[in-house]
Amino acid sequence: MKITITLLSCLLSIAYNTFSQNEKHLKNLKMLTHGGDNAEAYFSFDGKYASFQSNNAKWGLKCDQIFNLDIDKAAKDSTYKPTMVSSGKGRTTCSYFLKDGKHILYASTHKGGDDCPPVPEIKGKYLWAVYSSFDIYIADLKGNITKQLTDSKGYDAEATVSPKGDKIVFTSDRSGDLELWTMDIDGKNQKQITFGLGYDGGAFFSPDGKKLVFRSSRPTEEADVKEYKELLAQGLVAPTAMELYTCNVDGSDLKQITHLGKANWAPFYHPGGKKIIFSSNHHSKKGYDFQLFMVNEDGTGLEQITDQSIFNAFPMFSPNGKKLIFSSNRTNGGTRDTNLFIADWVD
């Protein structure tokens, strides 16, 4: 039976309203991508664009590359293809706009080879690869690399920019462990700011630029410490036990925010600066059910934000606090696709 475009649009609108009825903070939910794995979408400083990574095979991709998405166009046209700003070589991750709106930073393995580095195949455990060929670059919106910010031996990635546009925080293993580092926007004054054993990563600045929120594994039991060190020596991390921490930009006043168990990650400050939104599976009996939650900066007042599908992550508020962009595998037609969604945020 043939369905007209108008009728299909109405059905999709009804479906979105149904899916969102228990998600009281999210209104006018719109799908921005349509196929593949699309993740880590972060707003430009003017809120009109989002940089993100995708492996959409329909775009000829074999592994993640970085794209610049016009949010308004993507919300209106399901056939819209964003502009690729990475080189198309190697594997990329963790992009973020610079304040000038004309450049995007991201991490890439392309200097280690044109091909996508292999995904680790270890049975019985979910692992992330920490590729030693990752370095952080800046590109213009046409995809021309204008600057290489890191060139140390080992993993340098997960970079984000401060609200003032003057500082970058990133994760590096150059000291022998996965720690947070900061640098100036031009790559100068690189400084280690965390020192505890464990994976410290996915850091974002608070709205005033004075604090950081990040995820960390921080193993303490002897067996866990041994496993962490053995995996890291192979360029691997098991991201199944992580909690959220905050600290000042210089690393002082380190505080553990969550004590939920399992994997708590992808944190981002609410525009008010007193709450943190994040993804977690702590509530799940099976393990793989990631929903968005919000918690006060002191760890109190935990609230569930999403309840649809089994994967919701990478939330980010728009600079004006009126929108939330995130990744989800809702409405993917039974596939494994993860798409980008945007919604009006209701406090």
Secondary structure, DSSP 8 states (H G I E B T S, - for coil): ----HHHHHHHHHHHHHHHHTT-TTEEEEEE---SSBEEEEEE-TTSSEEEEEE--GGGT-SS-EEEEEEHHHHHH-TT---EE-S-SSS-EEEEEE-TTSSEEEEEE-GGG-SS-------TTS--EE--TT-EEEEEETTS-EEEE----SS-EEEEEE-TTSSEEEEEE-TTSS-EEEEEETTS-S-EE---SSS-EEEEEE-TTSSEEEEEE----SHHHHHHHHHHHHTTEE-TTSBEEEEEETTS-S-EE-----SBEEEEEE-TTSSEEEEEE-TT-SSS--BEEEEEETTS---EE---SSSBEEEEEE-TTSSEEEEEE-TTSTTSS-BEEEEEEE--
